């Protein structure tokens, strides 16, 4: 047994919100007791004592929406976040110099909304890397940029039709210009040599160390089946330390049901979550499905991939198979259709006497005012990413105009009675939860813009509310609220040790906080 003492411990237990000590049983990975240090020392005289020197302890944090394999492999790609178009091209030049001809150059993180010249083209990359297929994904993961060699490798020509739910950018002659939107991206990515299961496992094993340094002890993963295989490999070897709730793609729904996999199957380290469906695109490439056109684009209302009837059909199959549903919905039309589909699904569950699953709506970036109350009415989790507000605020103002007041509206969601779970959608944004806390509390960029009150300040949250979204909200979304998300007797011993108390820190300093130590299941997985 281990007795942690001489610390300010925030338990998130309303009956005992703050204690001075914890007793942990490493073999079970659970907390045996929380309370006064001297009392616990008498009650557990054989416990090994670890003095924390007055540091602060928080429950472990969970990222409720992350693409773990994509993020892990992305750590090996060109990092294009925050770069100009010229800066992205320079990164490609540098990589081309050390990469054999014919080998793919991959990168992620560009954002044309920050470039005065707008979207790029294949010609930009052809000029510097004609002998390498180049494929660079936008920060949104809903647009791609490639060169002619990549188009050639994928067999894309002027005669190639646009795929369903996707488009190729084209020049005036109709030839592909190197821009890829939504489903068109997969045609290029499918041409890239696949990483092996062992390579995926190795990348995830390494990436979890990066997550621990940030303070994450758990993630809800939204990558596909190869990631699930890699996670099982690591778990079987005892090398999976981060807790993972694994959501599975709707494309494999029939196979998943036939195999008997259900939400909650697994253990406290790796378990099945829900079935993932995409309802629309994203704000960056203006493919999020909107009720009214984008500002300045009267013909563009985005892309709606599924309507309420199709969502209900997926949900019906999932519910009968013992699975919950989780739907990516960003635009107000996509959110409206998703909630309407969930209304049909809740009615079906009631009529058939089926359990009310922990259905989720991912992102909820802009919601029509009439739809906020439906999250609570239908008991649908709102899984949101606070850091997207600071990444997207200029785009939201530009493309949604006055409607942006209803975007990233976490205070409105909370006030309506919705449950919130917080994440990052990494690698769309950094999974660092303290960056997310800063965004939710201040709604400001790191430099303090757009002003002291932040962007639409009425939507700001308190730090306690935000931490709840990364702990208890995430635990509820995973169906683990009885053992995760607080530091109490019987709960899993997942925790952070902090040199700085975030509750006593200026809000502008939140984004730079780091844990001094991290424990998962009674095991120290990171220590400075």
BELNOR-V83276 format. One line per field, one symbol per residue. burial: + if it has 9 or more other ideal C-beta (glycine too) atoms within 8 Angstrom, else -. A space follows every 50 residues. Layout:
burial = ???
This chain:
burial = +++++++++++++--+--++++++++--+++++++-+--++--+--+--- -+--+++++++++++++++++++++-++-+--+-+-+++-+++-++--+- ---+++++++++--+----+++-+++-+++-+++++++++++++++++++ ++-+-+---+--+--+-+++-----++++++++++++++-++----+--+ +-+++++++++++++++++++++--++++++++++----+-+++++++-- -++--++---+++----++++++++++-++++++++++++--++--+--- ++++++-+-+++-++++++++-++++++++++++++++++++++++-++- ---+--++++++++++++--++++++-+-+++++++++++-++-++++++ --++-+++++++++-+-++++++++++++-++++++++++++++------ ---+++--+++-+-++++++++++++++-++-++++++--++++++++-+ -+--+-+++++-+-+++++++++-++--
